[in-house]
Amino acid sequence: MSASSSSAFRQARHCEGVAEAILARVRNPTLDAASMDQLRVVIADALVNAVLAGGSPASRSADALAGAAVSGPASVIGSPEGVGVEAAVLANSLRVHAILQDDSHPGTMLHPGAIVLPVALAVAQERGASTAQFLSAVVAGYEAMVLIAAPVAERAARRGLRNTTLFGPVGAAIAAGTIFGLDDRRLTAAILIASGAAGGTLAPLTLGSPEWRCQPGLAATSGLAAARLAAALDPEMLAAMRADTIEGSHGLYATLVGEDVDWAAALDAIGSPVLTGITHKLHSTCGANQVPVAALSRIMTRDGIEFSDISSVDVYLPPMSLDYPGTEDRGPFVGDGVYMSRPLALAALALGDGAALTRASFDAALVDSRLESAFAMITSHPLRPGDSMHPQAAKVVVSLKDGREVSADDSDIDPDILRPDLDAVLSKLTGRIATVAVDDFGAVIRALPHTTIDDLFAPLRATEGARA
């Protein structure tokens, strides 16, 4: 790390290392009206995605897991019976992440909802926590997960490491530790312990192997275990813990990326609160592909363009998105490998005349005789110097067979695509579960924080009829 920036950070915040710097940000989060609105969307989006996963292999796995678990205080989407906390975390995480449309933080390439929310929900039920405590835990968990990832997120991803599972344990540990009421020293210990559970690669996603859906749940339970350990640590162990095991010369960061890291500058660059940077997915594809796909959809629907009109599609992206592992794959595609490929996502959208991408869109594209010609049209490029390098900046230029050229970029797409309001999130449930259940769930979400955790689950206890 840079000695000068690290020193300045410590002097300004009296922090000895990354763990204490994170703790300084997550302690006693404030929830103004805008943050509360975003928090309602985040919670609803995760639970809605869990419902939409119903009938998928991941949801059937979650149902089997819950069915085999011992009874306990925690709820699982689609199950009328309570189970143990760890089983609930694993099952709910599986469902939230099943269709790869759970929320993300584009600057760090994380899916915090699949980790922080299952832990906060289950632990709140275990401890009989108030809704206010639950909400504070969610905010703190999101903050911690993004902050711990920020100094190395881009470099780690380029090495094929999966940030969600590398840094998810810390988010889970802080969410659980907040509800446990851990003091500053034990919360710091929870961060340090959880950082030792970091792991996971992007290989399952890029190769189409389905265990990527299981990765967030494992990260979540590891973080929960870290918080339980921190709560139980003997004072002698607690006093002996060092604050520099993450950013030190042989610490997590240097080990992951092979060099010293200016962690102070990276943490300073993350806006507060983190919730304002969370985005959501309309299209069932990697977060790095969301804006290019939305821009192409905008072009096709705005200008009445059909696939047969297109000569070429040029996509311009910032380095973080352009170089994300798996996003330039052109097949052959096996299983879940379809979710990462940008050429496949753009081709499937073009072949589907601009409609929102689902797994069915990919399946239809893979058997479409025009797929190879669609691939031949699509080329990705780095954004030009002077263009915005925001992680979700992108520009799509479509050349037409009649000689015209049309384009769209991130400024042209409907902002609600990435940051939908609560009504838009709830509308995804229309036709998937009973209308009265949708209305009841919406009422509970809108009533937060003046409701209970059990109320959140009540309208969603019987969702076996939902289909992915």
For each residue, the residues with C-beta under 8 A, 3 or more apart:
1: 5 6 247 260 261 262 263 264
2: 5 6 260 262 264 265
3: 6 7
4: 7 8
5: 1 2 8 9 262 264 265
6: 1 2 3 9 10 262 263 264
7: 3 4 10 11
8: 4 5 11 12 264
9: 5 6 12 13 15 21 264 267 268
10: 6 7 13 14 15 16 264
11: 7 8 14
12: 8 9
13: 9 10 21 24
14: 10 11
15: 9 10 20 21 24
16: 10 20 243 244
17: 20 21 243 244 246 247
18: 21 22 148 151 246 247 253 263 267
19: 22 23 188 191 192 195 243 246
20: 15 16 17 23 24 188 243
21: 9 13 15 17 18 24 25 147 263 264 267
22: 18 19 25 26 143 144 147 148 170 174 191 267
23: 19 20 26 27 184 187 188 191
24: 13 15 20 21 27
25: 21 22 143 144 147 267 272
26: 22 23 29 139 140 143 144 147 174 178
27: 23 24 140 184 187
28: 136
29: 26 136 139 140 143 273
30: 35 273
31: 35 36 39 135 136 139
32: 35 36
33: 36 37
34: 37 38 276
35: 30 31 32 38 39 139 273 275 276
36: 31 32 33 39 40 135 448 449
37: 33 34 40 41 422
38: 34 35 41 42 275 276 278
39: 31 35 36 42 43 135 138 139 275 448
40: 36 37 43 44 422 445 446 448
41: 37 38 44 45 280 419 420 421 422 425
42: 38 39 45 46 103 113 117 138 142 275 278
43: 39 40 46 47 117 138 445 448 456
44: 40 41 47 48 422 425 426 441 442 445
45: 41 42 48 49 102 103 113 280 420 425
46: 42 43 49 50 96 102 103 113 114 117
47: 43 44 50 51 77 96 117 441 456 460
48: 44 45 51 52 425 426 428 429
49: 45 46 52 53 95 96 97 98 99 101 102 113
50: 46 47 53 59 77 78 92 95 96 98 460
51: 47 48 54 77 78 95 429 432 433 460 463 466
52: 48 49 99 101 428 429 432 466 468
53: 49 50 56 58 59 95 96 98 99 466 468
54: 51 59 78 95 432 463 464 465 466 467 468
55: 59 60 464 466 467 468
56: 53 59 60 98 99 467 468
57: 60 61 210
58: 53 61 62 94 95 97 98 210 213
59: 50 53 54 55 56 62 63 78 94 95 98 468
60: 55 56 57 63 64
61: 57 58 64 65 94
62: 58 59 65 66 76 77 78 90 91 92 94 95
63: 59 60 66 67 78 79 91 464
64: 60 61 67 68
65: 61 62 68 69 87 90 91 94
66: 62 63 69 76 79 81 83 87 88 91
67: 63 64 79
68: 64 65
69: 65 66 72 83 84 87 88 91
70: 83 84 87
71: 81 82 83 84
72: 69 82 83 84 85 87 88 126
73: 82 85 125 126
74: 82 83 84 85 87 88 89 121 122 125 126
75: 79 82 88 121 122 125 453 454 457 461
76: 62 66 79 81 83 87 88 91 92
77: 47 50 51 62 91 92 95 457 460 463
78: 50 51 54 59 62 63 95 460 461 462 463 464 466
79: 63 66 67 75 76 83 91 461
80: 461 462
81: 66 71 76
82: 71 72 73 74 75 125
83: 66 69 70 71 72 74 76 79 87 88 91
84: 69 70 71 72 74 87 88
85: 72 73 74 88 89 122 123 125 126 224
86: 89 90 122 221 224
87: 65 66 69 70 72 74 76 83 84 90 91
88: 66 69 72 74 75 76 83 84 85 91 92 118 121 122 125
89: 74 85 86 92 93 118 119 122 217 220 221 224
90: 62 65 86 87 93 94 118 217 218 220 221
91: 62 63 65 66 69 76 77 79 83 87 88 94 95 217
92: 50 62 76 77 88 89 95 96 117 118 121 122
93: 89 90 96 97 114 115 118 216 217 220
94: 58 59 61 62 65 90 91 97 98 213 214 217
95: 49 50 51 53 54 58 59 62 77 78 91 92 98
96: 46 47 49 50 53 92 93 102 113 114 117 118 216
97: 49 58 93 94 100 102 111 114 213 216 217
98: 49 50 53 56 58 59 94 95 213 468
99: 49 52 53 56 284 359 468
100: 97 281 284 285 286 339
101: 49 52 280 281 282 283 284
102: 45 46 49 96 97 111 113 114 281
103: 42 45 46 111 112 113 278 279 280 281
104: 109 110 111 112 278 279 280 281 287
105: 108 109 110 112 142 145 146 274 277 278 279
106: 109 277 279 287 391 392
107: 146 150 153 270 277 391
108: 105 146 149 150 153 163 167
109: 104 105 106 149 153 154 157 163 164 287 288 320 324 391
110: 104 105 145 146 149 153 163 164 167 168
111: 97 102 103 104 114 115 164 216
112: 103 104 105 115 116 117 141 142 145 146 164 168 171 278
113: 42 45 46 49 96 102 103 116 117
114: 46 93 96 97 102 111 117 118 164 216 217 220
115: 93 111 112 118 119 141 145 164 168 171 172 216 219 220 223
116: 112 113 119 120 138 141 142 145 171 172 175 220
117: 42 43 46 47 92 96 112 113 114 120 121 138
118: 88 89 90 92 93 96 114 115 121 122 217 220
119: 89 115 116 122 123 141 172 175 176 220 223 224
120: 116 117 123 124 134 137 138 141 175 176 179
121: 74 75 88 92 117 118 124 125 134 453 456
122: 74 75 85 86 88 89 92 118 119 125 126
123: 85 119 120 126 127 129 137 175 176 179 180 224
124: 120 121 127 128 129 131 133 134 137 179 453
125: 73 74 75 82 85 88 121 122 128 129 453 454
126: 72 73 74 85 122 123
127: 123 124 179 180
128: 124 125
129: 123 124 125 133 134 137 179 453
130: 133 134
131: 124 134 135 448 449 450 451 452 453
132: 135 136 449
133: 124 129 130 136 137 178 179
134: 120 121 124 129 130 131 137 138 179 453
135: 31 36 39 131 132 138 139 448 449
136: 28 29 31 132 133 139 140 178
137: 120 123 124 129 133 134 140 141 174 175 176 178 179
138: 39 42 43 116 117 120 134 135 141 142 175
139: 26 29 31 35 39 135 136 142 143 273 275
140: 26 27 29 136 137 143 144 174 175 178
141: 112 115 116 119 120 137 138 144 145 171 172 174 175 178
142: 42 105 112 116 138 139 145 146 171 274 275 278
143: 22 25 26 29 139 140 146 147 174 272 273 274
144: 22 25 26 140 141 147 148 170 171 173 174 175 191
145: 105 110 112 115 116 141 142 148 149 167 168 170 171 172 174
146: 105 107 108 110 112 142 143 149 150 171 270 274 277
147: 21 22 25 26 143 144 150 267 270 274
148: 18 22 144 145 167 170 171 191 195 246
149: 108 109 110 145 146 152 153 156 163 166 167
150: 107 108 146 147 153 266 267 269 270
151: 18 247 253 261 262 263 266 267
152: 149 155 156 253 256 257 261 266
153: 107 108 109 110 149 150 156 157 163 167
154: 109 157 158 319 320
155: 152 158 159 256 257
156: 149 152 153 159 161 163 166 256 257
157: 109 153 154 160 161 162 163 202 320 324 325
158: 154 155 323 325
159: 155 156 256 257
160: 157 201 202 203 206 325
161: 156 157 166 200 201 202 256
162: 157 165 166 200 201 202 205 212 215
163: 108 109 110 149 153 156 157 166 167
164: 109 110 111 112 114 115 167 168 200 215 216 219
165: 162 168 198 199 200 215 216 218 219
166: 149 156 161 162 163 198 199 200 256
167: 108 110 145 148 149 153 163 164 170 171 198
168: 110 112 115 145 164 165 171 172 216 219 220 222 223
169: 172 173 194 195 197 198 219 220 222 223 226
170: 22 144 145 148 167 173 174 191 194 195 223
171: 112 115 116 141 142 144 145 146 148 167 168 174 175 223
172: 115 116 119 141 145 168 169 175 176 194 219 220 221 222 223 224 226 227
173: 144 169 170 176 177 190 191 193 194 223 224 226 227 230
174: 22 26 137 140 141 143 144 145 170 171 177 178 187 190 191 223 227
175: 116 119 120 123 137 138 140 141 144 171 172 178 179 223
176: 119 120 123 137 172 173 179 180 190 223 224 227 228
177: 173 174 180 182 186 187 190 227 230 231
178: 26 133 136 137 140 141 174 175 181 182 187
179: 120 123 124 127 129 133 134 137 175 176
180: 123 127 176 177 227 228 231
181: 178
182: 177 178 186 187 190 227 230 231
183: 186 187
184: 23 27 187 188
185: 188 189 238
186: 177 182 183 189 190 230 231 233 238
187: 23 27 174 177 178 182 183 184 190 191 230
188: 19 20 23 184 185 191 192 241 243
189: 185 186 192 193 229 230 233 238 241
190: 173 174 176 177 182 186 187 193 194 226 227 229 230
191: 19 22 23 144 148 170 173 174 187 188 194 195 246
192: 19 188 189 195 196 241 242 243 245 246
193: 173 189 190 196 197 226 229 230
194: 169 170 172 173 190 191 197 222 223 226 227
195: 19 148 169 170 191 192 198 245 246 252
196: 192 193 226
197: 169 193 194 219 222 223 225 226
198: 165 166 167 169 195 252 256
199: 165 166 219
200: 161 162 164 165 166 215 218 219
201: 160 161 162 204
202: 157 160 161 162 205 206 325 326
203: 160 206 207 209
204: 201 207 208 209 210 211 212 215 336
205: 162 202 208 212 286 326 336 337 339 340
206: 160 202 203 325 326 329 337 340
207: 203 204 334 337
208: 204 205 333 334 335 336 337 338
209: 203 204 212 334 335 336
210: 57 58 204 213 214 335 336
211: 204 214 215
212: 162 204 205 209 215 336
213: 58 94 97 98 210 216 336
214: 94 210 211 217 218
215: 162 164 165 200 204 211 212 218 219
216: 93 96 97 111 114 115 164 165 168 213 219 220
217: 89 90 91 93 94 97 114 118 214 220 221
218: 90 165 200 214 215 221 222
219: 115 164 165 168 169 172 197 199 200 215 216 222 223
220: 89 90 93 114 115 116 118 119 168 169 172 216 217 223 224
221: 86 89 90 172 217 218 224 225
222: 168 169 172 194 197 218 219 225 226
223: 115 119 168 169 170 171 172 173 174 175 176 194 197 219 220 226 227
224: 85 86 89 119 123 172 173 176 220 221 227 228
225: 197 221 222 228 229
226: 169 172 173 190 193 194 196 197 222 223 229 230
227: 172 173 174 176 177 180 182 190 194 223 224 230 231
228: 176 180 224 225 231 232
229: 189 190 193 225 226 232 233
230: 173 177 182 186 187 189 190 193 226 227 233
231: 177 180 182 186 227 228
232: 228 229
233: 186 189 229 230 237 238
234: 237 238
235: 238 239
236: 239 240
237: 233 234 240 241
238: 185 186 189 233 234 235 241
239: 235 236
240: 236 237
241: 188 189 192 237 238
242: 192 245 248
243: 16 17 19 20 188 192
244: 16 17 247 248 251
245: 192 195 242 248 251 252
246: 17 18 19 148 191 192 195 251 252 253 263
247: 1 17 18 151 244 251 252 253 254 261 263
248: 242 244 245 251 254
249: 254 260
250: 254 255
251: 244 245 246 247 248 254 255
252: 195 198 245 246 247 255 256
253: 18 151 152 246 247 256 257 261 263
254: 247 248 249 250 251 257 258 259 260 261
255: 250 251 252 258
256: 152 155 156 159 161 166 198 252 253
257: 152 155 156 159 253 254 261
258: 254 255
259: 254
260: 1 2 249 254
261: 1 151 152 247 253 254 257 266
262: 1 2 5 6 151 265 266
263: 1 6 18 21 151 246 247 253 266 267
264: 1 2 5 6 8 9 10 21 267 268
265: 2 5 262 268 269
266: 150 151 152 261 262 263 269 270
267: 9 18 21 22 25 147 150 151 263 264 270
268: 9 264 265
269: 150 265 266
270: 107 146 147 150 266 267 274 277
271: 274 276 277
272: 25 143
273: 29 30 35 139 143 276
274: 105 142 143 146 147 270 271 277 278
275: 35 38 39 42 139 142 278
276: 34 35 38 271 273
277: 105 106 107 146 270 271 274
278: 38 42 103 104 105 112 142 274 275
279: 103 104 105 106 287 290 392 418 419
280: 41 45 101 103 104 418 419 420 425
281: 100 101 102 103 104 284 285 287 290
282: 101 290 294 356 417 420
283: 101 289 290 293 294 345 349 356 357
284: 99 100 101 281 339 357 358 359 361 362
285: 100 281 289 290 293 339 340 341 342 345 357
286: 100 205 289 290 324 326 327 339 340 342 345
287: 104 106 109 279 281 290
288: 109 317 320 321 324 327 342
289: 283 285 286 292 293 321 327 342 345 346
290: 279 281 282 283 285 286 287 293 294 392 417 418
291: 294 295 392 393 394 410 413 418
292: 289 295 296 315 317 342 345 346 394 396
293: 283 285 289 290 296 297 345 346 349 357
294: 282 283 290 291 297 298 413 414 417 418
295: 291 292 298 299 394 395 396 408 409 410 412 413
296: 292 293 299 300 313 346 349 350 354 396 398 408
297: 293 294 300 301 349 354 355 356
298: 294 295 301 302 408 412 413 414
299: 295 296 302 303 305 396 398 406 407 408
300: 296 297 303 304 305 306 349 350 353 354
301: 297 298 304 354
302: 298 299 408
303: 299 300 406
304: 300 301
305: 299 300 309 310 398 400 406
306: 300 309 310 353
307: 310 350 351 353 370 374
308:
309: 305 306 400 401 402
310: 305 306 307 313 350 377 398 399 400 401
311: 377 399 400 401
312: 377 378 379 398 399
313: 296 310 346 350 377 378 379 396 397 398 399
314: 379 380 381 396 397 398 399
315: 292 342 346 378 379 380 381 394 395 396 397
316: 380 381 382 383 384 387 394 395 396 397
317: 288 292 321 322 380 381 382 383 393 394
318: 321 322 382 383 388 389 390 391 393 394
319: 154 322 323 382 389
320: 109 154 157 288 323 324 391
321: 288 289 317 318 324 327 391 392 394
322: 317 318 319 327 380 381 382
323: 158 319 320
324: 109 157 286 288 320 321 327
325: 157 158 160 202 206 340
326: 202 205 206 286 329 337 340 341
327: 286 288 289 321 322 324 340 341 342
328: 341 342 343 380
329: 206 326 333 337 340 341 343 344
330: 341 343 344 375
331: 341 344
332:
333: 208 329 337 338 341 344 362 366
334: 207 208 209 337
335: 208 209 210 338
336: 204 205 208 209 210 212 213 339
337: 205 206 207 208 326 329 333 334 340 341
338: 208 333 335 341 344 359 362 366
339: 100 205 284 285 286 336 362
340: 205 206 285 286 325 326 327 329 337
341: 285 326 327 328 329 330 331 333 337 338 344 345
342: 285 286 288 289 292 315 327 328 345 346 378 380
343: 328 329 330 346 347 375 378 380
344: 329 330 331 333 338 341 347 348 362 365 375
345: 283 285 286 289 292 293 341 342 348 349 357 362
346: 289 292 293 296 313 315 342 343 349 350 374 378
347: 343 344 350 351 365 371 374 375 378
348: 344 345 351 352 357 361 362 364 365
349: 283 293 296 297 300 345 346 352 354 355 357 361
350: 296 300 307 310 313 346 347 353 354 374 377
351: 307 347 348 364 365 368 370 371 374
352: 348 349 355 357 361 364 365
353: 300 306 307 350
354: 296 297 300 301 349 350
355: 297 349 352 361
356: 282 283 297 361
357: 283 284 285 293 345 348 349 352 361 362
358: 284 361 362
359: 99 284 338 362 363 468
360: 363 364
361: 284 348 349 352 355 356 357 358 364 365
362: 284 333 338 339 344 345 348 357 358 359 365 366
363: 359 360 366 367
364: 348 351 352 360 361 367 368
365: 344 347 348 351 352 361 362 368 371 374
366: 333 338 362 363 371
367: 363 364
368: 351 364 365 371 374
369:
370: 307 351 373 374
371: 347 351 365 366 368 374 375
372: 375 376
373: 370 376 377
374: 307 346 347 350 351 365 368 370 371 377 378
375: 330 343 344 347 371 372 378
376: 372 373
377: 310 311 312 313 350 373 374
378: 312 313 315 342 343 346 347 374 375
379: 312 313 314 315
380: 314 315 316 317 322 328 342 343
381: 314 315 316 317 322
382: 316 317 318 319 322
383: 316 317 318 387 388 389 393 394 395
384: 316 387
385:
386:
387: 316 383 384 393 395
388: 318 383 393 410
389: 318 319 383 393
390: 318 393 410
391: 106 107 109 318 320 321
392: 106 279 290 291 321 410 418
393: 291 317 318 383 387 388 389 390 409 410
394: 291 292 295 315 316 317 318 321 383 409 410
395: 295 315 316 383 387 407 408 409 410
396: 292 295 296 299 313 314 315 316 407 408 409
397: 313 314 315 316 405 406 407
398: 296 299 305 310 312 313 314 405 406 407
399: 310 311 312 313 314 404 405
400: 305 309 310 311 403 404 405 406
401: 309 310 311
402: 309
403: 400
404: 399 400
405: 397 398 399 400
406: 299 303 305 397 398 400
407: 299 395 396 397 398
408: 295 296 298 299 302 395 396 412 413
409: 295 393 394 395 396 412
410: 291 295 388 390 392 393 394 395 413
411:
412: 295 298 408 409
413: 291 294 295 298 408 410 417 418
414: 294 298 417
415: 418 419
416: 419 420 421 424
417: 282 290 294 413 414 420
418: 279 280 290 291 294 392 413 415
419: 41 279 280 415 416
420: 41 45 280 282 416 417 424 425
421: 41 416 424 425
422: 37 40 41 44 425 426 442 445 446
423: 426 427
424: 416 420 421 427 428
425: 41 44 45 48 280 420 421 422 428
426: 44 48 422 423 429 438 441 442 445
427: 423 424 430
428: 48 52 424 425 432
429: 48 51 52 426 432 433 437 438 441
430: 427 435 438
431:
432: 51 52 54 428 429 463 465 466 467
433: 51 429 437 438 459 460 463 465 466
434: 437 438
435: 430 438 439
436: 439 440
437: 429 433 434 440 441 459 460
438: 426 429 430 433 434 435 441 442 459
439: 435 436 442 443
440: 436 437 443 444 458 459
441: 44 47 426 429 437 438 444 445 456 459 460
442: 44 422 426 438 439 445 446
443: 439 440 446 447
444: 440 441 447 448 451 455 456 458 459
445: 40 43 44 422 426 441 442 448 456
446: 40 422 442 443
447: 443 444 450 451 455
448: 36 39 40 43 131 135 444 445 451
449: 36 131 132 135
450: 131 447
451: 131 444 447 448 455 456
452: 131 455 456
453: 75 121 124 125 129 131 134 456 457
454: 75 125 457 458
455: 444 447 451 452 458
456: 43 47 121 441 444 445 451 452 453 460
457: 75 77 453 454 460 461
458: 440 444 454 455 461
459: 433 437 438 440 441 444
460: 47 50 51 77 78 433 437 441 456 457 463
461: 75 78 79 80 457 458
462: 78 80 465
463: 51 54 77 78 432 433 460 466
464: 54 55 63 78
465: 54 432 433 462
466: 51 52 53 54 55 78 432 433 463
467: 54 55 56 432
468: 52 53 54 55 56 59 98 99 359
